[in-house]
Amino acid sequence: MRMRSLLSLTAAAAAFALPVAVAASAPAAADDVAVLTTGSVGGAPVAEGTAISASLASGTTATLYSSSTGTSGITCTASTFNATVGSNPTAPGTATESLTGQTFSGCSSNVVGVLGVTSITVNNLAYTTDVSSDGSVTVTPASGSTIQTTVVLRTLLGSVSCVYQAAAGLSGTADNSDNSIKFANQQFTRTSGSSLCPASGFWTAKYSPVTADGQPVYVN
């Protein structure tokens, strides 16, 4: 009888111990948070293949100035980008996106001899965009390619076209306070075109809010 009592007690203890062990492991899964989420920090993960887009933050412009501290160059009142999520691992980590489109409009220039800006076209898409948990954003071209933009200006001498390239890629910062991505003084070099275009261009732009399926995107 004593042996059966001990066996019964042991079995009962095991029966209670198993659910406790399962319950203890459950929160670990709940702690898994993707690098990119919607709704909030630590919210729903952004699925691979999801489209991400943004326009310029309200009240801001995109600029391409001839120096990092100057105000001479091109100013655009509107700009958008479109990307697709490639991978979105558990944080901390780095999510990847494919930048498939970027537009600029409402552009003007205060460069002497330039009457207006006909177009700004981003070439060599798609670009790879990496977004890391620390908020750093890097944009790089495909292997063997370059980040390139073609600027067409109306000048006193007629229409001129200038090509700018960013050999080192682009670096930006993501900010959850306003779901933004900001690029500041990213340097481009004129590789061809008229001297009416500055030899260098320093690009600054802030996009906000960055959204996926209409929901603000957060970086974890």
C-alpha positions as CSV (number, residue, x, y, z in Angstrom):
1,M,0.0,0.0,0.0
2,R,2.8,2.4,0.9
3,M,4.5,1.7,-2.5
4,R,1.3,2.4,-4.4
5,S,0.8,5.7,-2.5
6,L,4.3,6.8,-3.4
7,L,3.8,5.9,-7.0
8,S,0.5,7.8,-7.1
9,L,2.1,10.8,-5.5
10,T,4.9,10.7,-8.0
11,A,2.5,10.5,-10.9
12,A,0.4,13.3,-9.6
13,A,3.5,15.5,-9.2
14,A,4.6,14.7,-12.8
15,A,1.1,15.6,-14.1
16,F,1.3,19.0,-12.5
17,A,4.9,19.6,-13.4
18,L,4.3,19.2,-17.2
19,P,1.8,22.0,-17.6
20,V,4.0,24.3,-15.5
21,A,7.0,23.6,-17.8
22,V,4.9,24.3,-20.9
23,A,3.5,27.5,-19.3
24,A,7.0,28.6,-18.4
25,S,8.2,28.3,-22.0
26,A,5.2,30.2,-23.6
27,P,6.4,33.7,-22.8
28,A,9.6,33.1,-24.7
29,A,7.7,32.8,-27.9
30,A,5.7,36.0,-27.1
31,D,9.0,37.8,-26.7
32,D,9.9,37.2,-30.4
33,V,9.5,40.5,-32.1
34,A,10.3,41.2,-35.8
35,V,12.6,44.1,-36.8
36,L,9.7,45.8,-38.7
37,T,6.2,45.9,-37.1
38,T,3.0,47.8,-37.6
39,G,0.6,49.2,-35.0
40,S,3.2,49.8,-32.4
41,V,6.7,49.0,-31.2
42,G,6.6,45.2,-30.7
43,G,3.4,45.0,-32.8
44,A,2.5,42.8,-35.7
45,P,5.4,41.7,-38.0
46,V,5.5,43.1,-41.5
47,A,5.2,40.1,-43.8
48,E,7.8,39.4,-46.5
49,G,6.5,40.8,-49.8
50,T,4.6,43.6,-48.2
51,A,4.7,47.0,-50.0
52,I,6.2,49.9,-48.0
53,S,5.9,53.5,-49.1
54,A,6.3,57.1,-47.8
55,S,6.1,60.7,-48.9
56,L,8.1,63.7,-47.6
57,A,7.3,64.6,-44.0
58,S,4.7,67.4,-43.8
59,G,6.3,70.8,-44.1
60,T,9.6,69.6,-45.4
61,T,11.4,69.6,-48.8
62,A,14.0,67.4,-50.5
63,T,17.1,69.3,-51.4
64,L,20.2,68.7,-53.5
65,Y,22.6,71.5,-52.6
66,S,26.1,72.1,-54.0
67,S,27.7,71.9,-50.6
68,S,26.8,70.4,-47.2
69,T,26.4,73.8,-45.6
70,G,25.1,75.8,-48.6
71,T,21.6,76.6,-49.9
72,S,22.4,76.8,-53.6
73,G,21.0,74.0,-55.7
74,I,17.7,72.2,-56.2
75,T,14.7,72.1,-53.9
76,C,11.7,69.7,-54.4
77,T,8.4,70.1,-52.6
78,A,7.3,66.5,-53.2
79,S,9.0,63.1,-53.2
80,T,7.9,59.5,-52.6
81,F,9.5,56.1,-52.4
82,N,8.1,52.6,-52.8
83,A,9.8,49.4,-51.5
84,T,9.0,45.7,-50.9
85,V,10.0,43.8,-47.8
86,G,12.4,41.0,-48.6
87,S,13.2,39.6,-45.1
88,N,12.1,40.6,-41.6
89,P,13.9,38.6,-39.0
90,T,13.5,38.6,-35.2
91,A,15.0,41.7,-33.5
92,P,17.7,42.6,-32.9
93,G,18.6,42.2,-36.5
94,T,18.4,43.7,-39.9
95,A,15.4,43.7,-42.3
96,T,15.9,44.0,-46.0
97,E,13.8,45.8,-48.5
98,S,14.0,46.3,-52.3
99,L,13.6,50.0,-53.2
100,T,11.7,49.8,-56.5
101,G,10.6,53.4,-57.1
102,Q,11.4,57.0,-56.1
103,T,10.0,60.2,-57.5
104,F,10.6,63.9,-57.2
105,S,8.3,66.7,-58.3
106,G,7.7,70.4,-57.7
107,C,11.4,71.0,-58.1
108,S,13.0,74.4,-58.6
109,S,16.6,75.8,-58.7
110,N,18.3,79.0,-57.5
111,V,21.5,78.3,-59.5
112,V,22.5,81.3,-61.6
113,G,21.7,80.5,-65.3
114,V,19.1,77.8,-64.5
115,L,15.5,78.7,-65.4
116,G,13.9,75.6,-64.0
117,V,14.0,71.9,-63.3
118,T,12.4,69.7,-66.0
119,S,12.8,66.3,-64.2
120,I,14.8,64.3,-61.6
121,T,14.9,60.6,-62.4
122,V,16.3,57.9,-60.1
123,N,18.2,55.3,-62.3
124,N,19.4,51.7,-61.9
125,L,16.6,50.6,-59.6
126,A,16.0,48.4,-57.7
127,Y,18.3,49.2,-54.7
128,T,18.8,47.1,-51.6
129,T,17.7,48.8,-48.4
130,D,18.8,47.5,-45.0
131,V,17.0,48.6,-41.8
132,S,18.6,47.6,-38.6
133,S,17.3,47.5,-35.0
134,D,19.5,50.4,-34.0
135,G,17.6,52.6,-36.6
136,S,20.4,52.7,-39.1
137,V,19.3,52.6,-42.8
138,T,21.6,51.8,-45.7
139,V,20.8,51.9,-49.4
140,T,23.1,50.0,-51.9
141,P,22.9,49.3,-55.6
142,A,22.9,45.9,-57.2
143,S,26.3,44.3,-57.7
144,G,28.2,46.0,-60.5
145,S,25.7,49.0,-60.5
146,T,25.7,52.4,-58.9
147,I,23.1,54.6,-57.2
148,Q,22.4,57.2,-59.9
149,T,20.1,60.1,-60.5
150,T,19.6,62.1,-63.8
151,V,18.7,65.8,-63.5
152,V,17.4,67.7,-66.5
153,L,17.5,71.5,-66.2
154,R,16.1,74.4,-68.3
155,T,18.9,76.9,-68.7
156,L,19.8,80.0,-70.7
157,L,21.6,77.7,-73.1
158,G,18.7,75.3,-73.5
159,S,18.0,72.0,-71.9
160,V,20.9,70.2,-70.1
161,S,21.1,66.8,-68.5
162,C,23.5,65.9,-65.7
163,V,24.1,62.5,-64.1
164,Y,24.9,62.2,-60.4
165,Q,26.2,59.1,-58.7
166,A,26.7,58.1,-55.0
167,A,29.5,55.6,-55.1
168,A,29.5,54.9,-51.4
169,G,25.7,54.3,-51.2
170,L,23.4,56.2,-48.9
171,S,22.9,56.2,-45.1
172,G,19.9,57.3,-43.2
173,T,18.2,57.0,-39.8
174,A,14.8,55.6,-38.9
175,D,12.9,57.2,-36.0
176,N,9.9,55.6,-34.3
177,S,8.7,58.9,-32.9
178,D,7.2,59.9,-36.2
179,N,7.8,56.7,-38.2
180,S,10.3,58.5,-40.4
181,I,13.4,57.8,-42.4
182,K,15.8,60.7,-42.8
183,F,18.8,61.2,-45.1
184,A,21.0,64.2,-44.4
185,N,23.8,65.6,-46.7
186,Q,24.2,62.4,-48.7
187,Q,26.9,63.1,-51.2
188,F,26.5,62.7,-55.0
189,T,29.1,63.5,-57.6
190,R,28.4,64.8,-61.1
191,T,29.8,62.2,-63.5
192,S,28.6,63.8,-66.7
193,G,26.7,66.8,-67.9
194,S,26.9,70.6,-68.1
195,S,29.0,72.7,-65.7
196,L,25.7,74.6,-64.9
197,C,25.1,71.6,-62.7
198,P,27.2,71.7,-59.5
199,A,30.1,69.3,-59.4
200,S,28.8,67.8,-56.2
201,G,25.3,67.4,-54.8
202,F,24.4,66.9,-51.1
203,W,21.0,65.3,-50.8
204,T,18.7,65.8,-47.8
205,A,15.2,64.4,-47.3
206,K,12.9,63.2,-44.6
207,Y,10.1,60.7,-45.3
208,S,7.2,60.3,-42.9
209,P,5.2,58.4,-42.1
210,V,6.6,55.2,-43.5
211,T,3.6,52.8,-43.9
212,A,2.9,49.2,-44.8
213,D,-0.7,48.5,-46.0
214,G,-1.6,51.9,-44.6
215,Q,-0.2,51.3,-41.1
216,P,2.8,53.1,-39.7
217,V,6.0,51.0,-39.6
218,Y,8.1,50.7,-36.4
219,V,11.6,49.5,-36.1
220,N,12.4,47.2,-33.2
